Amino acid sequence: MVKRIIGSSVLLAIGGVCLLSFTEQESLDLSSYSTAGLDLYYVAPNFNEIEDDNTFISLKLGRSYIGFKEALAFKESRGDYGVVNQFGYLGKYQFGKGTLALLGIKDLKKSEFLDNPELQEKAFYANLSRNKWILRRDIKWFESKRINGVEVTESGILAAAHLSGPGAVKKYLRSGGVEGFSDAFGTTIRYYMKRFGGYDTSFVVADRKAKVIL
């Protein structure tokens, strides 16, 4: 009988300790773990986008139009007019044949385009001019706003259009960043808008019929 009483007392004591431990845990102050006020949106970059150590920076060119085009060219080809990548994109700004055809560059041998820096520069400007016309309303509507944590600027929009085409940029902006795009290397519109934002591209005149005069 005594053994039973002692056993019951031990069980009650253990139960009391457990109950107290659970009560103490339930009364913990978790306010310090609150996420109130924090920006919980985060887009993890792919490996192609982690390139801060190799970013082209020219203190002399700054945020000018020339600074913009040279920074973009450095990302595309390291500024090499003669580059052809594994997907067939050509030159300093990595143009596809379809885009070149829209700009009036047809029936031209690959070598003739790669060996002609002046033609490549004309093609780049004409493409910017055409894209600026197509995206003129979106530039007006979205400039200075933030989408996916990135401030929207005209130069960022134009750079993204060079990457993905103006149609994909329209979808991205008008969906609030929901409808995204990434190229064959995994580079996104958001990344280009962030990396090339804040340049002065007022030099570029919007032109629906922009063509390269050969």
C-alpha positions in Angstrom: 0.0 0.0 0.0 2.8 2.3 0.9 4.6 1.5 -2.4 1.4 2.4 -4.3 1.1 5.7 -2.5 4.8 6.5 -3.2 4.4 5.5 -6.9 1.3 7.7 -7.3 3.1 10.6 -5.7 6.0 10.2 -8.1 3.7 10.2 -11.1 1.8 13.2 -9.8 5.1 15.1 -9.3 6.3 14.2 -12.9 3.0 15.3 -14.3 3.1 18.6 -12.4 6.6 19.3 -13.8 5.5 18.6 -17.3 2.4 20.7 -16.9 4.5 23.6 -15.6 7.0 23.3 -18.4 4.2 23.4 -21.0 2.6 26.3 -19.3 5.9 28.2 -19.3 6.4 27.6 -23.0 2.9 28.7 -23.9 3.4 32.0 -22.0 6.6 32.9 -24.0 6.6 36.4 -25.4 6.9 36.0 -29.2 6.6 39.6 -30.1 10.3 39.8 -30.9 9.7 37.3 -33.7 7.1 39.4 -35.5 7.4 40.0 -39.2 5.3 43.1 -39.1 6.7 45.9 -41.2 9.2 43.7 -43.0 9.5 43.4 -46.8 8.9 39.7 -47.2 9.1 39.7 -51.0 12.4 38.2 -52.3 13.4 36.9 -55.6 16.4 34.6 -55.5 18.8 35.4 -58.3 20.0 32.6 -60.5 23.8 32.0 -60.8 23.9 34.1 -64.0 22.7 37.1 -62.2 25.3 37.1 -59.4 27.9 39.1 -61.2 28.6 42.1 -59.0 32.3 41.6 -59.2 32.2 41.8 -63.0 29.8 44.7 -63.4 31.0 47.3 -66.0 31.5 50.6 -64.3 32.8 53.7 -66.1 33.3 56.7 -63.9 34.0 58.9 -67.0 30.8 57.9 -68.8 28.6 57.9 -65.7 24.9 57.6 -66.2 24.9 59.1 -69.8 23.5 57.4 -72.8 27.0 56.2 -73.8 27.4 54.9 -70.3 24.2 53.0 -70.7 24.9 51.4 -74.0 28.5 50.4 -73.0 27.3 48.9 -69.7 24.6 46.9 -71.6 27.2 45.8 -74.2 29.6 44.7 -71.5 26.8 42.5 -70.0 25.9 41.1 -73.4 29.3 40.4 -74.9 32.0 42.1 -72.9 31.8 44.8 -75.6 33.1 42.5 -78.4 31.7 43.3 -81.8 32.8 39.9 -83.2 31.1 37.6 -80.7 28.5 34.9 -81.7 27.1 33.0 -78.8 25.9 29.4 -78.8 22.3 30.4 -79.7 23.4 32.4 -82.8 23.1 35.9 -81.3 25.4 38.3 -83.0 27.9 41.1 -82.1 28.4 43.6 -79.3 24.7 43.8 -78.4 23.8 40.2 -79.2 21.1 40.7 -81.9 19.0 37.9 -83.2 18.3 37.6 -86.9 14.6 38.3 -86.4 15.3 41.6 -84.6 17.8 42.6 -87.3 15.2 41.9 -90.0 12.7 44.2 -88.2 15.3 47.0 -88.3 15.9 46.5 -92.1 19.0 44.4 -91.9 18.3 41.5 -94.2 20.3 39.3 -96.5 23.5 40.3 -94.9 26.2 37.7 -94.3 27.1 37.1 -90.6 30.7 38.2 -91.2 29.5 41.4 -92.8 27.5 42.3 -89.7 30.2 41.3 -87.2 32.9 43.2 -89.1 30.9 46.4 -89.1 30.9 48.2 -85.7 29.2 51.3 -87.2 26.3 49.1 -88.4 26.0 47.4 -85.0 25.8 50.8 -83.3 23.1 52.0 -85.7 21.2 48.8 -85.1 21.4 49.3 -81.3 20.1 52.8 -81.5 17.3 51.9 -84.0 16.1 49.1 -81.8 16.1 51.3 -78.7 14.1 53.9 -80.7 11.6 51.4 -81.8 11.2 49.9 -78.3 10.8 53.3 -76.7 7.9 54.1 -79.1 6.2 50.7 -78.4 6.7 51.2 -74.6 6.0 55.0 -74.5 2.8 54.6 -72.4 4.3 52.1 -70.0 7.3 54.4 -69.5 4.8 57.2 -68.6 2.7 55.0 -66.4 5.3 53.0 -64.4 8.4 55.2 -64.2 9.4 55.9 -60.6 7.1 53.1 -59.3 8.5 50.0 -57.6 7.8 46.5 -58.9 9.2 43.4 -57.2 11.4 45.7 -55.1 13.0 47.5 -58.1 12.4 51.1 -59.0 11.2 51.4 -62.6 13.1 53.8 -64.8 13.1 54.4 -68.6 16.6 53.0 -69.0 15.7 49.9 -67.1 12.6 49.4 -69.3 14.6 49.8 -72.5 17.4 47.5 -71.3 14.7 44.9 -70.4 13.2 45.3 -73.8 16.6 44.6 -75.4 16.7 41.4 -73.4 13.2 40.1 -73.8 11.4 42.2 -76.4 9.0 45.0 -75.7 5.9 42.7 -75.6 7.3 40.7 -72.6 8.2 44.0 -70.8 4.6 45.2 -71.3 3.2 42.0 -69.7 5.7 42.3 -66.8 4.8 45.8 -66.0 1.1 45.6 -66.5 0.8 42.4 -64.4 2.7 44.1 -61.5 5.7 41.8 -62.1 3.7 38.6 -62.0 4.2 37.7 -65.7 8.0 37.4 -65.9 10.5 36.3 -68.5 14.0 34.8 -68.5 16.3 34.2 -71.4 18.1 31.0 -72.3 20.7 31.8 -69.6 18.0 32.4 -67.0 18.4 36.2 -66.9 15.2 38.0 -65.9 13.5 41.3 -66.8 13.7 42.3 -63.1 17.4 41.8 -63.1 17.9 44.0 -66.2 15.6 46.7 -64.8 17.6 46.8 -61.6 21.1 46.6 -63.2 20.5 49.2 -65.9 18.1 51.5 -64.1 18.8 55.2 -63.6 20.7 56.0 -66.9 19.8 59.1 -69.0 18.2 57.7 -72.2 16.5 61.0 -73.1 18.9 61.0 -76.1 16.8 58.2 -77.7 14.0 59.5 -79.8 10.9 57.2 -79.9 10.2 56.2 -83.5 7.7 53.5 -84.6 9.4 53.1 -88.0 13.0 53.1 -86.8 15.2 51.4 -89.4 18.9 51.1 -90.1 20.0 52.9 -93.3 22.6 50.7 -94.9 
